[in-house]
Amino acid sequence: MDAAWEPPEDGAVVGIVVEEADRQSAVADSLAASLEDRGRTTVEVSAAEPSEADASVLVALGECALSALARETPDVPVLPVGDSAGLESAAAESVADALEALLSNTASVRSRPILEVVLEGERYRCLFDVTLVTAEPAKISEYSVHSDDELVGSFRSDGVVAATPIGTHGYASAVDAPELSPSLEAVAVAPIAPFATHARQWVLPPGFELQVERDEGPVTLVVDDRSVRSVPVGSPVELTFEDELRTLVPPAGCRR
């Protein structure tokens, strides 16, 4: 849902967030120089501690930075930059112009649901998708999906992906998961390389579980492209929506 965002009247501080995996340090330096030439104040922000910086708005350079911010849920809006499938993001070459427009007028901000993943008491957060995948190639395991204590389905496959609405436009679309409208409070679930010829996919409300029923090799839990731990047989992986990340909508002429 869109909401209006008013930039601070006493001058905004732009926090620039870049993760090493995105390799966009040159873009960050160029952006900082361009904004400072326009009289804007910038600060380098750690994605692990976004609230420590006194920033009015954050700029996430790449999906890794955006995912890292979602894990911390900053209290200021975020402008995504680069190729982030499923949400409006600014083109790298136009981000300074996009920020100038956003900081000079009332802007639109959209709330993106954050998926919380719980496995054996350990909690993780993701913005795009969660994957259970067999670590060894050509090893097929058996998985199940449960909702409201009822079995939704079971299947043999290389893995299973659960994607948020914006995540369904990325990797999940490659395994035929249905693409969801951002307005839906739902998660798309699909097997990865299923053994069956005609495999089902599901759209479920948050509050369901994935489970490894039988494995032919170690199964890894991947959260927004981060391999976080192994998944034991019979241990439910719980998925619920927890909090939101607010993203700014860049002007049409500045989008990627």
Secondary structure, 3 states (H helix, E strand, C coil): CEEEECCCCCCCEEEEEECHHHCCHHHHHHHHHHHHHCCCEEEECCCCCHHHCCCCEEEEECHHHHHHHHHHCCCCCEEEECCCCCCCCECHHHHHHHHHHHHHCCEEEEEEEEEEEEECCEEEEECCEEEEEECCCCCCEEEEEEECCEEEEEEEEEEEEEECCCHHHCHHHHCCCCCCCCCCCCEEEEEEEECCCCCCCEEECCCEEEEEEECCCCEEEEECCEEEEECCCCCCEEEEEEEEEEEECCCHHHEC
